[in-house]
Amino acid sequence: MEELARYPEVLQVAASLVQQRRYLTDLCLQVQQIAAPTDNEQARALWIEERWQQLGLADVTLARATTADGAQAGSTNVYARIPGRSTQPAVLVSAHTDTVFPAETNLAIRVDENAHRIYGPSIGDNSLGVAGLLLLAETLSQLPPPPVDIWLVANSGEEGLGDLRGMRAAVDRLQPQLGACIVIEGMGLRRVVHHALGSRRFRISVTAPGGHSWSDFGNTSAIHLLVQLAADLTKLHVPTSPRTTYNIGRITGGTSINTIAQYAALELDLRSENSATLTAIAEQVITVVQRYRSQAWQQEGVTVQMDVIGDRPGGEIAESHPLVRAAFRSLKKCGVGSKTDQRISSTDANIPLSRGLPAICIGITEGGNAHRTDEWITPTLLPQGMQHLLFISWWTAMWLAGETQ
């Protein structure tokens, strides 16, 4: 981070961020109060677009998350550009706008002054990340042009079955210009994620004749068959190293307690630190499903179907990579220690990492209870988090311009 001394104005603005804690907190709460379930982030996107237009940022664009293969998500990305002295290779800085909470969720917040915490659904994941991106935009707009263009993207579709569609679309759109990516999450200030955790997700469904629980007893039940299949899935053989996991997260089906089910489905999540191991565990699942499918063919009106509903590719850059080392130095410069055991995760950084682009995911503060209605953040660390974001964003622009060693 010593290279930043060439830009005293950046250091001066970074020092002033100490006074921005209340402003960033209020900005975070404004974002949090706009419901943004995955695939329905438009209200947040429009609000962000208006703010960036008011700032006078370049190339402010609202765009549907259409990926290179033609798939179009029901959600929206917002793009803006901080013009640099060179247009490429550019830096991409992003934060996902969607949350895991349905639109009808009560978004009330609670402030605990004694514990220095703010509680509320999506407060840290990722309302604060979006607020950090917005404040970064304001901060950069006050500075001279950075060494290269910095693209800002408020992207959709990161959570749940969004399958990183917003980031896929952003990288598809900008990749010819990109040299590195920085992904912002609200929580996890002391970690630097540079290893993307790959995952595969499947929906396995069963259809059957069904009927009345008394008069049609003996007919095949979709639920009975599915739970037998699910029981076999819980016997999958996974290694402890590389760490590999599986989880049946949801089961649906049936009509009533006295109805033999005609339809039932489950959703299965597979994850592994290693791409080959992830493929191997997926093949185990396919084998189980094919066995039940072959049995179903022998019964009239019974089908077993398996569909891919998520595929998050893995990838990584080494801990010795200049971008990773710079991120750790940035944390130290901001007076924040780092955690050395949390460098693998499934984030929007999966997409650029899987395509050979250097990328990291960083946080703005510490927090907890992610994906719960009592999710919380620590506002006292926000100045350091914003300094960290500014330092690593500007340093990355310098690195891409060849201004670092």
C-alpha positions as CSV (number, residue, x, y, z in Angstrom):
1,M,0.0,0.0,0.0
2,E,3.0,2.3,0.2
3,E,2.5,3.0,-3.5
4,L,-0.6,5.1,-2.6
5,A,1.7,7.8,-1.3
6,R,1.9,8.9,-4.9
7,Y,-1.7,10.0,-4.6
8,P,-1.9,12.2,-1.5
9,E,-5.4,13.3,-2.4
10,V,-6.5,9.6,-2.0
11,L,-5.0,9.4,1.4
12,Q,-6.6,12.7,2.4
13,V,-10.1,11.6,1.3
14,A,-9.5,8.2,3.1
15,A,-8.8,10.1,6.3
16,S,-12.0,12.0,5.9
17,L,-14.0,8.8,5.8
18,V,-13.7,8.6,9.5
19,Q,-16.3,11.3,9.6
20,Q,-18.7,9.4,7.3
21,R,-19.8,6.6,9.7
22,R,-23.2,8.1,10.4
23,Y,-23.7,8.9,6.7
24,L,-22.8,5.4,5.6
25,T,-25.1,3.9,8.3
26,D,-28.0,6.0,7.2
27,L,-27.3,5.1,3.6
28,C,-27.3,1.4,4.5
29,L,-30.7,1.7,6.2
30,Q,-32.1,3.5,3.2
31,V,-31.0,0.5,1.0
32,Q,-32.2,-2.0,3.6
33,Q,-35.7,-0.6,3.6
34,I,-36.2,-1.3,-0.1
35,A,-37.3,-4.9,-0.5
36,A,-35.2,-6.8,-3.0
37,P,-35.8,-10.5,-3.2
38,T,-33.8,-12.4,-5.9
39,D,-35.3,-11.7,-9.3
40,N,-37.3,-8.8,-8.0
41,E,-34.5,-6.2,-7.3
42,Q,-35.9,-3.5,-9.7
43,A,-36.9,-1.1,-7.0
44,R,-33.4,-1.0,-5.6
45,A,-31.9,-0.9,-9.0
46,L,-34.0,2.2,-10.0
47,W,-33.1,3.9,-6.7
48,I,-29.4,3.3,-7.3
49,E,-29.6,4.4,-11.0
50,E,-31.1,7.7,-9.8
51,R,-28.4,8.4,-7.3
52,W,-25.6,7.6,-9.8
53,Q,-27.3,9.9,-12.4
54,Q,-27.4,12.7,-9.8
55,L,-23.7,12.2,-9.1
56,G,-23.0,12.7,-12.8
57,L,-21.2,9.4,-13.2
58,A,-20.4,8.2,-16.8
59,D,-22.3,5.5,-18.7
60,V,-25.0,5.0,-16.0
61,T,-27.1,2.2,-17.4
62,L,-30.0,0.0,-16.2
63,A,-29.8,-3.4,-18.0
64,R,-31.6,-6.7,-17.7
65,A,-29.2,-9.5,-16.6
66,T,-29.0,-11.2,-20.0
67,T,-26.0,-13.6,-20.2
68,A,-23.9,-14.6,-23.2
69,D,-25.9,-17.8,-23.7
70,G,-29.1,-15.7,-24.1
71,A,-30.6,-16.6,-20.8
72,Q,-32.4,-13.6,-19.3
73,A,-32.9,-13.3,-15.5
74,G,-36.0,-11.5,-14.2
75,S,-33.7,-9.0,-12.5
76,T,-31.7,-5.9,-13.3
77,N,-28.1,-4.7,-13.1
78,V,-27.0,-1.1,-12.7
79,Y,-23.7,0.0,-14.4
80,A,-21.7,3.2,-14.0
81,R,-18.1,4.2,-14.9
82,I,-15.5,6.3,-13.2
83,P,-13.4,7.4,-16.2
84,G,-9.7,6.8,-15.7
85,R,-6.6,8.0,-17.5
86,S,-6.8,4.8,-19.5
87,T,-9.9,2.8,-20.4
88,Q,-8.4,-0.6,-20.1
89,P,-7.6,-2.9,-18.5
90,A,-10.3,-1.7,-16.2
91,V,-11.3,-2.6,-12.6
92,L,-14.8,-3.9,-11.8
93,V,-16.2,-3.2,-8.3
94,S,-19.5,-4.8,-7.6
95,A,-22.1,-5.5,-4.9
96,H,-25.2,-7.6,-5.2
97,T,-28.5,-5.9,-4.6
98,D,-30.7,-9.0,-4.0
99,T,-31.6,-10.6,-0.6
100,V,-32.9,-13.9,0.6
101,F,-36.0,-12.4,2.1
102,P,-39.5,-12.3,0.4
103,A,-41.0,-9.0,-0.4
104,E,-43.5,-9.2,2.4
105,T,-40.8,-9.5,5.1
106,N,-41.0,-7.0,8.0
107,L,-37.8,-4.9,7.5
108,A,-37.9,-3.2,10.9
109,I,-34.5,-2.6,12.4
110,R,-33.3,-2.6,16.0
111,V,-30.3,-0.6,17.3
112,D,-28.4,-2.0,20.4
113,E,-26.2,0.9,21.5
114,N,-24.6,-1.2,24.3
115,A,-23.5,-4.0,22.0
116,H,-22.7,-1.5,19.1
117,R,-24.9,-3.5,16.8
118,I,-27.7,-2.8,14.3
119,Y,-30.2,-5.7,13.6
120,G,-32.4,-6.2,10.6
121,P,-33.1,-8.5,7.7
122,S,-30.4,-8.2,5.0
123,I,-28.7,-5.4,6.9
124,G,-25.3,-6.9,6.2
125,D,-26.0,-9.2,3.3
126,N,-26.1,-7.1,1.3
127,S,-27.6,-3.7,2.1
128,L,-24.3,-2.6,3.6
129,G,-22.4,-3.8,0.6
130,V,-24.6,-1.8,-1.7
131,A,-24.2,1.3,0.6
132,G,-20.4,0.8,0.5
133,L,-20.5,0.7,-3.3
134,L,-22.6,3.9,-3.4
135,L,-20.3,5.8,-1.0
136,L,-17.3,4.6,-3.0
137,A,-18.9,6.1,-6.1
138,E,-19.3,9.4,-4.3
139,T,-15.8,9.3,-3.0
140,L,-14.2,8.5,-6.4
141,S,-16.2,11.2,-8.1
142,Q,-14.4,13.8,-5.8
143,L,-10.9,12.6,-6.8
144,P,-8.9,13.1,-9.9
145,P,-9.2,10.3,-12.6
146,P,-7.8,7.0,-11.4
147,P,-5.0,5.3,-13.4
148,V,-7.6,3.2,-15.3
149,D,-11.4,3.1,-15.6
150,I,-13.3,1.8,-12.6
151,W,-16.6,0.2,-13.4
152,L,-19.2,0.1,-10.7
153,V,-21.9,-2.6,-10.9
154,A,-24.9,-3.1,-8.6
155,N,-25.7,-6.6,-9.7
156,S,-28.7,-8.9,-9.3
157,G,-29.2,-12.6,-8.8
158,E,-26.5,-13.5,-6.3
159,E,-28.6,-15.3,-3.7
160,G,-30.5,-18.6,-3.7
161,L,-31.4,-19.7,-7.2
162,G,-30.2,-16.5,-8.8
163,D,-27.1,-18.6,-9.7
164,L,-24.9,-15.5,-10.0
165,R,-26.8,-14.4,-13.1
166,G,-26.2,-10.7,-12.5
167,M,-22.5,-11.2,-12.2
168,R,-22.4,-13.5,-15.2
169,A,-24.1,-10.8,-17.2
170,A,-21.8,-8.1,-15.9
171,V,-18.6,-10.0,-16.8
172,D,-20.1,-11.0,-20.2
173,R,-20.7,-7.3,-20.9
174,L,-17.4,-5.9,-19.7
175,Q,-14.9,-8.8,-19.8
176,P,-13.0,-7.5,-22.9
177,Q,-12.1,-4.4,-20.9
178,L,-11.6,-6.0,-17.5
179,G,-8.3,-6.7,-15.7
180,A,-9.4,-7.4,-12.2
181,C,-12.6,-7.6,-10.0
182,I,-13.4,-6.6,-6.4
183,V,-16.7,-7.9,-5.0
184,I,-18.2,-6.2,-1.9
185,E,-20.1,-8.0,0.8
186,G,-21.4,-6.1,3.9
187,M,-19.9,-8.5,6.4
188,G,-16.5,-10.2,6.7
189,L,-14.2,-7.2,7.0
190,R,-11.3,-9.2,8.2
191,R,-11.3,-11.8,5.4
192,V,-10.1,-11.8,1.8
193,V,-11.9,-14.4,-0.3
194,H,-9.8,-15.5,-3.3
195,H,-10.8,-19.1,-3.6
196,A,-14.3,-19.7,-5.1
197,L,-16.3,-22.5,-3.7
198,G,-18.0,-24.4,-6.5
199,S,-21.5,-25.7,-6.2
200,R,-24.1,-27.6,-8.2
201,R,-27.8,-27.5,-7.5
202,F,-30.5,-29.9,-8.6
203,R,-34.2,-30.2,-8.5
204,I,-35.4,-33.8,-8.4
205,S,-39.1,-34.3,-9.0
206,V,-41.4,-37.3,-9.0
207,T,-44.9,-37.6,-10.6
208,A,-47.2,-40.6,-9.8
209,P,-50.9,-41.6,-10.3
210,G,-51.8,-40.6,-6.7
211,G,-55.4,-40.9,-5.4
212,H,-57.4,-41.2,-2.2
213,S,-55.5,-42.4,0.8
214,W,-58.2,-45.0,1.6
215,S,-59.8,-46.1,-1.7
216,D,-56.7,-45.9,-3.8
217,F,-54.3,-47.4,-1.2
218,G,-51.5,-49.1,-3.0
219,N,-51.1,-46.5,-5.8
220,T,-47.6,-45.1,-6.0
221,S,-47.2,-41.9,-4.0
222,A,-44.8,-39.3,-5.4
223,I,-43.9,-38.3,-1.8
224,H,-43.2,-41.9,-0.7
225,L,-41.0,-42.5,-3.7
226,L,-39.2,-39.2,-3.3
227,V,-38.4,-39.6,0.4
228,Q,-36.9,-43.1,-0.4
229,L,-34.7,-41.4,-3.0
230,A,-33.8,-38.7,-0.5
231,A,-32.8,-41.2,2.1
232,D,-30.4,-42.7,-0.4
233,L,-29.0,-39.3,-1.1
234,T,-28.1,-38.9,2.5
235,K,-25.8,-41.8,2.1
236,L,-23.6,-40.1,-0.5
237,H,-19.9,-40.7,0.1
238,V,-18.0,-37.4,0.4
239,P,-14.4,-36.8,1.4
240,T,-13.4,-34.6,4.4
241,S,-10.5,-33.3,2.3
242,P,-11.1,-31.5,0.0
243,R,-14.1,-30.5,2.0
244,T,-17.2,-31.5,0.2
245,T,-20.9,-31.2,1.4
246,Y,-24.4,-32.0,0.4
247,N,-27.7,-30.7,1.6
248,I,-31.4,-31.3,0.8
249,G,-32.6,-27.8,1.5
250,R,-36.3,-28.0,0.6
251,I,-39.0,-30.6,-0.1
252,T,-42.4,-29.8,-1.6
253,G,-45.4,-31.8,-2.8
254,G,-48.7,-33.3,-1.9
255,T,-52.2,-31.9,-1.7
256,S,-53.6,-33.0,1.7
257,I,-53.1,-35.5,4.4
258,N,-55.5,-37.9,2.9
259,T,-54.3,-37.6,-0.7
260,I,-51.8,-39.9,-2.2
261,A,-49.4,-37.3,-3.7
262,Q,-49.2,-36.9,-7.5
263,Y,-46.2,-34.6,-7.4
264,A,-43.2,-34.0,-5.1
265,A,-39.8,-32.4,-5.5
266,L,-36.6,-31.7,-3.6
267,E,-33.8,-29.3,-4.0
268,L,-30.3,-30.5,-3.5
269,D,-27.1,-28.4,-3.0
270,L,-23.6,-29.9,-3.5
271,R,-20.4,-28.0,-2.7
272,S,-16.7,-28.8,-2.8
273,E,-13.4,-27.0,-2.6
274,N,-12.3,-29.1,-5.6
275,S,-14.0,-29.0,-9.0
276,A,-13.1,-32.7,-9.8
277,T,-14.6,-33.8,-6.5
278,L,-17.7,-31.7,-7.1
279,T,-18.1,-33.5,-10.4
280,A,-17.7,-36.9,-8.7
281,I,-20.3,-36.3,-6.1
282,A,-22.7,-35.0,-8.8
283,E,-22.1,-38.3,-10.6
284,Q,-23.1,-40.2,-7.5
285,V,-26.4,-38.2,-7.4
286,I,-27.0,-39.0,-11.1
287,T,-26.5,-42.7,-10.4
288,V,-29.0,-42.7,-7.6
289,V,-31.6,-40.8,-9.7
290,Q,-31.0,-43.1,-12.7
291,R,-31.7,-46.2,-10.5
292,Y,-35.0,-44.7,-9.4
293,R,-35.8,-43.6,-12.9
294,S,-35.3,-47.1,-14.3
295,Q,-37.7,-48.5,-11.6
296,A,-40.2,-45.8,-12.4
297,W,-40.3,-46.9,-16.1
298,Q,-41.8,-50.2,-14.9
299,Q,-44.8,-48.4,-13.3
300,E,-47.5,-46.7,-15.3
301,G,-47.8,-43.0,-14.7
302,V,-44.6,-42.7,-12.6
303,T,-41.7,-40.5,-13.7
304,V,-38.5,-39.3,-12.0
305,Q,-36.9,-36.1,-13.3
306,M,-33.7,-34.3,-12.5
307,D,-33.0,-30.7,-13.5
308,V,-29.9,-28.5,-12.9
309,I,-31.1,-25.3,-11.1
310,G,-27.6,-23.9,-10.2
311,D,-24.0,-24.2,-11.3
312,R,-21.5,-22.0,-9.5
313,P,-18.1,-22.6,-11.0
314,G,-15.0,-22.7,-8.9
315,G,-11.7,-21.0,-9.3
316,E,-8.9,-19.3,-7.4
317,I,-5.9,-17.1,-7.3
318,A,-3.0,-17.9,-5.0
319,E,-2.5,-16.3,-1.7
320,S,0.8,-14.9,-3.2
321,H,-1.1,-13.1,-5.9
322,P,-0.4,-9.3,-5.9
323,L,-4.1,-8.5,-5.5
324,V,-4.5,-10.8,-2.5
325,R,-1.3,-9.5,-0.8
326,A,-2.4,-6.0,-1.4
327,A,-5.7,-6.6,0.2
328,F,-4.0,-8.0,3.4
329,R,-1.7,-4.9,3.4
330,S,-4.7,-2.7,3.0
331,L,-6.4,-4.2,6.1
332,K,-3.2,-3.7,8.1
333,K,-3.0,-0.1,6.9
334,C,-6.6,0.5,8.1
335,G,-5.7,-1.0,11.5
336,V,-7.7,-4.1,11.0
337,G,-6.3,-7.6,11.5
338,S,-7.1,-10.4,9.0
339,K,-8.5,-13.9,9.4
340,T,-6.3,-16.5,7.7
341,D,-8.9,-19.3,7.8
342,Q,-11.8,-17.8,5.7
343,R,-10.5,-17.4,2.2
344,I,-12.9,-19.8,0.4
345,S,-16.5,-19.0,-0.2
346,S,-19.3,-18.9,-2.8
347,T,-19.7,-15.3,-3.9
348,D,-20.0,-13.2,-7.1
349,A,-16.2,-13.5,-7.3
350,N,-16.8,-17.1,-8.5
351,I,-17.6,-15.9,-12.0
352,P,-14.5,-13.8,-12.8
353,L,-12.2,-16.3,-11.0
354,S,-13.6,-19.2,-13.1
355,R,-12.8,-17.2,-16.2
356,G,-9.2,-16.5,-15.3
357,L,-9.7,-12.9,-14.0
358,P,-8.0,-12.0,-10.8
359,A,-10.8,-11.3,-8.2
360,I,-11.3,-11.0,-4.5
361,C,-14.3,-10.6,-2.2
362,I,-14.0,-8.2,0.8
363,G,-16.3,-7.0,3.5
364,I,-17.1,-3.5,5.0
365,T,-17.6,-4.5,8.7
366,E,-18.2,-7.4,11.0
367,G,-21.6,-8.9,11.5
368,G,-23.5,-12.2,12.0
369,N,-26.7,-14.2,11.7
370,A,-26.6,-13.9,7.9
371,H,-29.9,-14.8,6.2
372,R,-31.8,-14.5,9.5
373,T,-34.3,-11.7,10.4
374,D,-32.0,-10.8,13.3
375,E,-28.9,-10.3,11.0
376,W,-26.6,-7.7,12.5
377,I,-23.6,-5.5,11.7
378,T,-21.1,-3.5,13.8
379,P,-21.3,0.2,12.7
380,T,-18.1,1.2,14.6
381,L,-15.9,-0.5,12.0
382,L,-17.5,1.2,9.0
383,P,-14.8,3.9,8.6
384,Q,-12.0,1.3,8.4
385,G,-14.1,-0.8,6.0
386,M,-14.6,2.1,3.6
387,Q,-10.9,3.1,3.8
388,H,-10.1,-0.6,2.9
389,L,-12.5,-0.5,0.0
390,L,-11.0,2.8,-1.3
391,F,-7.4,1.7,-0.9
392,I,-7.8,-1.7,-2.6
393,S,-9.9,-0.2,-5.4
394,W,-7.3,2.6,-6.2
395,W,-4.4,0.2,-5.7
396,T,-5.9,-2.2,-8.2
397,A,-6.2,0.5,-10.7
398,M,-2.5,1.4,-10.1
399,W,-1.5,-2.2,-10.5
400,L,-3.4,-2.6,-13.8
401,A,-1.7,0.6,-15.0
402,G,1.7,-0.8,-14.2
403,E,2.3,1.7,-11.3
404,T,3.1,-0.9,-8.7
405,Q,6.0,-3.2,-8.2
